[in-house]
Amino acid sequence: MSTSRHNTNTSDSQASAYGNAPGAEALQTMANVHAKLMRSLSALQEVKGVEVGTSDKECVWEDGHVRLYHFTHKAQKTDEQERVRIPVLIVYALVNRPYMLDLQPDRSVVQQLLANGLDVYMIDWGYPTRFEHHLTLDDYVSGFIDDCANVVRKQAGLQKINLLGVCQGGTFATIYAALFPNKVQNLITIATPIDFSVKDGLLFQWAKDLNVNAVVDSYGVVPPDFLNAGFVMLKPFARLQKYMGAFQTLDDDTKFLNFLRMEQWIFDSPGQPGECYRQFITDLYQENKLIKGTLRLGKKTVHLKNITMPLMNIFASDDHIVPHSATKALNKFVGTKDNVLYEIPGGHIGIFVGSKAQKELAPAIAAWFSKRDKA
């Protein structure tokens, strides 16, 4: 990764040129802004190789575009007694890339989990093509997730593993735990929608009126631009504020590269296999079948009461994408008495990359798993 900047400082020469002429202060401000803008454009053109997801890992299983990665243990605690023996399988959402959890070395949930003694596996869903448009929710949960869980179980020599699901991946993980409780020792969900009947979030209201059949029948694989447009409209002025803030960091290489990493992640969005997207919108957002106990995957019905393993349900204090009411409902419907709600400061993304959340999220996850480490 390298950046090259033209440190063109013209403010002194411009100031002498304007002197004490009328409006000199305004002209000076405009000149400074213009100079900074030119430096920003030059910097953006010359930035090469913004690195993300740099933690060492090995692909231990793959099927088409889907891969299962096992992260190395070099950052783990050296004392074997302090390591969590049961490995954790991370299930991320389909809509974005999972390297959000490993964005950069000093803001990496994965690195912190390793440092706190966890053995970490993570599913990478890849980029589906038009040939995968037929994949269903059942294909992802009973197919890919179950295949990955079986690989982790075999490598660990255990009957059950820990499961950690993020956002839509948390919904997938919840469904999997309900269908395969004999394979899950402990379950953690983060910023996970469960009760889709709520009216607190714009995304939930829009999805109820979405003509999903027209979308899927038109596209096959729903394109990322269609999906990203919806997220942008949730806070239409947030992007402008973000770019204005980034404009102020151009003289700080570290902050500038942090901004670029986030931008790369935001726009590095896979498409959605149409049939899975159709069922997710219809059965969950529009008909709320998961809460009602009527959601069917293949020949199986998903009952949340079958989640009898310990549950930790984490939500973000300022989440504008998945409202608290949609998340908190899970604890009321599961069959386990060992279930807790845990609030992390930050927004839907900030809980993974924000400085305050970085100090709390991974240690809390590791501590909770460690207390229930019954391999």
Number of C-alpha atoms within 10 A of each C-alpha: 8 10 14 13 17 11 12 10 12 12 15 10 9 15 17 10 12 14 12 10 9 9 10 15 14 10 15 19 13 12 16 18 14 12 16 20 14 14 19 21 11 15 18 16 12 14 15 12 9 14 15 18 17 13 17 12 16 13 14 14 15 16 11 10 12 18 18 26 21 20 20 16 17 11 16 19 15 12 8 10 9 13 20 22 20 27 26 27 27 26 26 27 19 24 19 22 20 22 19 22 22 20 23 23 15 12 20 23 25 26 26 24 22 23 20 22 26 29 23 22 26 25 24 21 24 17 19 19 15 14 10 18 20 14 17 21 21 20 15 18 22 19 12 19 22 16 17 24 23 17 15 26 20 12 11 16 12 16 16 23 24 26 28 23 24 22 24 23 25 27 27 25 27 29 26 22 25 22 20 16 18 15 20 24 25 26 26 25 28 26 31 31 28 28 22 27 18 19 14 15 18 18 18 22 16 13 17 18 11 14 12 18 16 11 17 20 13 11 16 21 25 24 17 16 12 11 15 15 11 15 14 12 13 14 13 12 10 12 12 11 11 11 12 11 12 18 15 13 17 20 14 10 13 11 14 18 21 18 17 17 17 17 11 14 16 13 13 14 19 21 25 27 26 26 21 22 24 22 19 20 22 19 17 23 25 19 17 20 22 24 20 14 14 15 19 15 17 11 7 12 16 22 22 23 13 18 24 21 21 21 25 21 23 23 29 26 18 18 18 18 22 26 26 23 18 21 26 21 16 24 19 13 18 21 18 16 12 13 19 13 14 15 16 22 19 19 20 22 17 18 26 25 25 14 14 14 19 20 16 14 22 22 17 16 18 20 16 16 26 18 9 14 17 12 14
